[in-house]
């Protein structure tokens, strides 16, 4: 996989370069600002994935996010995995707003979990959606009402669905059979009144919409 990295921390950039190399990926460019990120992707070759911090120069607010959104407008379907120190629902909303898939949002601490990080890389590059487990869990925990009808196991499955896990990923995480996972997901969609979807990204959007986090896009100017 060919990757472009953007982060204003030289230490983290170097760590990501070495980590991606160890995982068998090739880093095409490693930059420190949102402006450099946009320029690097425009120069080409087009990467299979962009991994970017959210808060970067020039303003150190959400420049990395806005750069990623602008690039996805210019290069439709460009996979982008964003990293942050904190889980912000507004950032997730903007990232998911176009409904196209190929997006991810992880806490930087999650990078040290090599299995989870590689899973997120592959999911986003393949056009799926990967949300940080902390954010997914918070979305599930903050709702009551119909969620009370779910069993403890179904809540676990719902949280993993909100993370963007496939049926196989849920099966591995909870050590369940494929049939059991399908049964739990069917029960969840039935109890919550959601329309089943075979596409993982559409399934994540359906879950987030139910949880009250339906994306509403904002400006993507850089």
N, C-alpha and C positions, 0 to 999 in steps of 0.2 A: 504494500500500500504506500502511495506517495502522499506525504503530509506537509502542510505548512503550519508552523508554530508561531504564536504571537503572545508575548508576555513581557512586561516591563522589568521583571526580576531576572537578571542575568543568571543567577544561581538556578532558578526554576527552569529557565529555558534550556540551560545546559543539561539539567537533570532529565528533562523531557526528551531531548535529543538522544541521550544515551539510552534511556528506557525504550524509546521507540526503535532504536537500532537493535537492542537486545531482543525485542519482540519480532524482529524481522522486517521492519518498515523502513522506508527511506524518507528522510527529511529534506524537502526541496528548498526550504527557506526557514530561517529562524529570526524573527524581528521583534522590536521592542515597543512599537507604537501602532495605533489603529491605522494611521495613514500608510505606514510601511506595509502593513498587512494587505491593504487594498492594492497597493502597487505591486507587491510580490505575486498576488494571484493574477493580476492583469498581465504581468510580464509573461506568465506561463513558465513551463507547461501547467495546464490545469491540474490541481491536486485531486486526489481521491477523497481527501478529508482536510478540513481546517480545524485546528485545535487552538482556541484563543481564550485568554483571560477576558473578563468582562470590563473591569476597571483598569484602564490604561491611559497613557498620554494620547492626545494633548490635554484633555481636561481631567483625566483620572476619575471620570464618573462611569458612564456606561458606553464609552467609546468602542470597546471591543464588540459589544453586542450590536451597536449600530453599524459597525463596519461589516459584521457578519450578515446582517439583514440586507444591507446595501449590495453586498456581493451576491447574495442569493437572488436578488432582483436582477442583477446583471448577468449572472450565470445560474439560470433556473436549475434547482435540484442540487446545487453544490452542498455537500454534507458538511455541517458545522457542529463541533462539540465545544461548548463553552464551559469554562472553569471559573469558579468563584470561591471566595472565603465564606460566603453566606448564601443561604437559600432565600431568594426573593421571588414571590409569586408573580410580580409584575414582569420580571425578566422572562420567566417561563411563559407567560401569556404572550409577550411579544415574539418570542422564539417560535411558538406554535401557531401563530396567527395565520400564516399562509396555508396551513393544512396540508403541506406538501410532503412532510416527513423528511428524514435525513437530518434530524436535529437532536442535540443532547445537551443536558445541563447537569454538571457534576460539581460537588464540592472538591476543592483542591486536595483535601485530606484523602479523598477516595482514590487518588492516583497511586497511593502507596499500596493499595490492594490490587496487585497485578492482574489477578483473574477478573475482578470486576471492571478494571480499567480497559483491559483488552476486550472484554465482552461489550462494553460501551462503544469502543472504537469500531468493532465489527458491525454492531447493530446500526449505528449512525451511518457508516459508510455504505451499508446495504440499503439505506433508505428508510430505516426504522426510527424509533424514538426512544431515547434513554434519559429518564429523569432520575435525579439523585434519590436514593432510598429515603433519606430524611425528609425531603420535600413530599414524596409520595405518601409517606406515613402520616405526615402532618395534615395532608389533604383529607385522608380517610378519617383521622381521629377528630377533626373539627366538625364533622357532620353527625347529626343524630337521625331522627325520623326513620326512613326506610332502612337505613344501615343497621338499625337495631334488630331487623329481621334476619340478618346474616349470622351464621355461626362463626365461632372464633376462627375456624379454618378458612371459611369463605372470606373473612376480613383479611387474612394473610394473603390469600390468592388475589383479592382486589388490590391490595397494596402493591403486589408484584406486577399486576397488570398496569397500574398507574406508572410504575417505573419503566414500562415498555418491554417487560419480559414476554417472550413467546411462550407457547404451551410447553415446549421442551425445557425452556429456562425455568419455568415454574416447577415443572416436574423434578428437575435436578435440585432446585433450592429447597423444596419441601420433602424430597424423597418420596414422591408419589408416583403411581402408575399413570400412564397416558390417559387411561380411561377415567381414573379418579379426577385428574385435572379437568378433563372435558366436562365431567359431571358437575364439578364445583363451579366452573365458569358458566355453564348452562343455568345453574341455579341462581347465580348472581345476576345474570342478565334478566332472568325471569322475575326475580324478587324486586329488582330495581327498575324494571320496565324499560330496559335498554334494548336496542336492536342489535342482534349479533352481527359481527363483522369479521371477515376472514383476514383482512389486512391489519397488521399489528398497529400501524400508526392510527388508522381510523378507530381501532378499538381503544387506544389510549385517549384519543379525543373524546370519544363517547363517555369514557369513565370520568375524565376531567370535567366535562360539561355537567354530568350529574353531580359531581362534587362541588359545583359552583365556581369552577375555574375556567369557564369557556373563554378562549383567547380573544382579545380585542387588540388589534394591531395599532401601533403608533408610528410616528415618523421614522423613516430609515435613512434620512439624510446623513452624510458623513462630511 
